[in-house]
Amino acid sequence: MTRANSGSARALASVEVSEEDGVRSLHLGGDAIQSSIRLSRPDELALDYTRAMMAFLLFQPQPRDVLMIGLGGGSMARYIHQRMPETRTTVVEINAKVLAAARSMFHFPADDARMRVAIADGADYVAEHADSADVLLVDGFDDGKQPAALCSQVFYDACYAALRDGGVMSVNFMAEEKKLDVFLQRIETSFAGRVVCLMAADRVNRIALAFKRHPRELSWAELKKRAKHLKKLHDLPLDEFVSSLKELNPHTRVNLGLYSAAAD
């Protein structure tokens, strides 16, 4: 394993890169892995949680605009940029050293007409950009811990406002996060209870999907149909996402409820 220290703090956090068995990983302020690429297949999503965050495709398969909080090595933004040519992507990253590492060591491309990176505070940026996105991806961590500003009630209220009607927010959490229930309750409050969860394949991360004015339920038959169609376009375990949604959320034999039991 090799390590290269790129700096020192989240706007000033140390940025380190490790490499082992053909996988290059980014670390912020500690040993926790923030992002990875497999060097032999850099265009694929190497980490289970990044693939699981893409479950938004089941509900928003062709977003006009994606807003991402947290760049890491840039694997999700690069994937969307390459696989979804009709989508514009804005990534907000507070630490300029992360962007430098992503471009120099993780094959992350320069800004263009369909993708740009803003060096800014993610919570502030979301609050200032109402009605700007169809999909919002929240993946901001410092050494495996979420900054308080990215899991507050005020932040989730701003996330709801930042989405257009029909929009989806996808948030990455550590499955063993002690305050996970508190954070999910905040999201439910902001999104009128329209929240479902799924587990990443490695069971280390849990993804929350929150919906702005979606129908309150969706049939399993329709979700399976969407997963089958999307697999022609995306190298993602979409059928497994459907199974995880059935495992973790209130549902009937026919429909998935896009809301919590507490919301009724």
N, C-alpha and C positions, 0 to 999 in steps of 0.2 A: 504494500500500500504506500502511495506517495501522497504528501500533503503540500499544498502551496498556500501560504497565508497572504491574503490580498488586502488586509486592512485591519482596523480596530473597531462595537456599539450600537436598536434596529436601524436608525439612520447611520449609526457609526459602528454597528456590530461587526465583529471579525468575520470575514468571508474566507472559507477554506474549501479546497477541492481535494477529494480523495479519489483514488483509482484502485480497483481490485477486480480480478477475473474479468477484465474487459468491460467493466461498468464504472463510469465516472460519476461522482456524486458531489453535490453542493451542500455545505454545512454553514449555518449562521450562528455564531456565538457558542458553539459546542459540537458534540458528536452527532446530534440528531440529523438525519438525512432530510434535506429540504427538496431535493430534485435529483434525478439520475437520468443518464442516457447509456444505452448499450452501444459501445463504439462501433460495433459491426453493423448495427441497425439503428442509426441515430434518429431516424424519422418516426420510430415507434414510441409509444408511451411505455416506459420501462417499469414504472411503479404501479402497483395495484390501485392505490388511492387516486392517481391521476386518471386512470381508466374509469373508475367508479364515478368521479366527478362529471364525466362526460355522459352520464345517464340523463342529463337534461335533454339529450337528443330525442328521447322517447316522448317528450312533451313539447319541445321546440326544435324540430329537426332542421329548420332553415332560418336561423336568426339573422336579422339585418345587422344588428350591432351586438357585440359581446364586450362587456366590461369586466376586466380581471383585476383583483386586488392581490398583489404578490406575484412576482415574476419567477423567483427561483432560477433554475437553469433555462426556463422558457419552453419546456417541453409541450405544455398544453397549448400555449399561444402559437407555437410553431406548427403543431398538429392541426389546429383550426385553420391557420393561414394556408397550409398546404392542401388540406382535404375539403375545405369549405370556401370555394372561390367567390361566392356571393356575399360572404360575411366580412364585415369590418371589425377589427379587434383593437381595443385600447387597453393597455396594461398599465397599472399604477404601481410603482415600486418606490419605496421611501429611500432605499439605500443605493446610491449611484454605483457603488462597488459591486453590487449584485449584477447590475446590467453589464458592467465591464467584464465580469467573469463569464456571464452567459454568452456574450459575443465572442470572447477570446477562447473559451474552452468548451462551450456546449452547442456550437453550431447555430447560435441564435442570429437571425438575419437583421440587417439594418432596417430602419423605418421605411415604409413605402406608403402608397395610397390606401392600402387595406389594413395596415398594422402600424401602430406607433406605441412607444413607451413614454409615459410621463413620470418624471422623478418628482414625487409628491407624497404627502400623507394620504393614505387610502381613505380614512374616515372623512377627512376634509373634502377630498375629491368627490366622493359619493354624495355628500351633503350639498355640494354645489352643482350637481348635474342631474337634476330631476328629469324624469321622462326621457332618458337617454339611451336605454339599453333594452334588448329583448331577453338577454341572458346575463346574469351577474355571477361571476365565479369568485369566491372568497377563500383565499388560501394563504393568509398571512401568519407566519410563525417566527418566533425567536427560540431556537434550540428546543423545538417541540412544544413550546408554550405560546398560546395566542395572546397578542397584546390586548390589554383591557379595552382599548379604543375600538377594537374590531369585534367585540362581542357584547357591547352595551345595548340597552334598549334604544337609546338615541341612534346608534349606528344602524340597528335593524329597521327602525322607522325610516331612516334615510334610504336604506336599501330598497324598501317597498316603494318609496317615492321615485327612486332612480329608474325603476322598471316601468316599461310601458304595459298597458293592459294585455294580459295573456303571457306576461313575462315570467321567467323562472330564475330563482336564485339557487345556486349549488354551493354549499359550505362544507369545508373539510374540517372534521374534528378528530382528535385522538379518541378511540373507543373507550379508553380508561380515564378520560378527563373527569375529574371529580365534580366539576360544576356543569357537566353536560346537560343534565336535566334542567338546570337553571337557564342555560343558554337556549335550549330548545323551547322552553316556555316563553322566553323573550321573543323568539322568532314567531311562535304561534300568536303572540299578542300583536306583533306588527303585521302579520299576514292573515289575520282573521281566522286563525286555526288551520289554514290550508298548508300543511306541512307533512311530508313523509320522509322516511329514512331508509337507507340501505347500507349494507356492510361491504367494505372492500374485501376482495377475495382473501387477503391475508389476515382478516379479522382485526387488524391493528387500527384501522381508520373507519369511522362512520361518517357517511355523507348525509346531510340534510338537504332536501329539496323543498323550496317554498314557492308558492304560486300566487301571482297577482290576478285575481278575478278569473281563475280557471273554473270550469265546471267542478262541482263538488265530488264527482266520481267519474271513473273511466273504466270501461269494461276490460277484463283480462284478455278477451279475444282481440280487442283493438290493440292493446299493448303488445301482444304477441305478434300481431300482423306488422306493427311498426318495427319491432325488433328484427323480424325476418327481412323486411325491406331494407332497413338501415345497415344490416350486415353485408349487403352488397356494396356499400359505400365506405364502411368503416371496419377496421380490424379491431373490434371491441366485443367483449362477451355480453352482448345486449340481452340475450335470453337469460343469462345468469342474473342480470340486474332485475329483470321481471320477477324471477324466483325470490330474490332478496326482498323486493318490495312486498311480496306476498308473505314472507316470513316475519317481517318486522312491523307491519302496519295493520290497522283495522281494515277489514275487508269482508265482503261476502263471497259466496262461490262464484258470483258473476262479475262483481265490480271491485276495484280498488277505490277506497274513499280517500280523496285528496284533502283530508282534514282530520284533525285529532278527535278522539272521542269526547274530549273536554269541550270541544267547540260547539257541540249540539245543544 
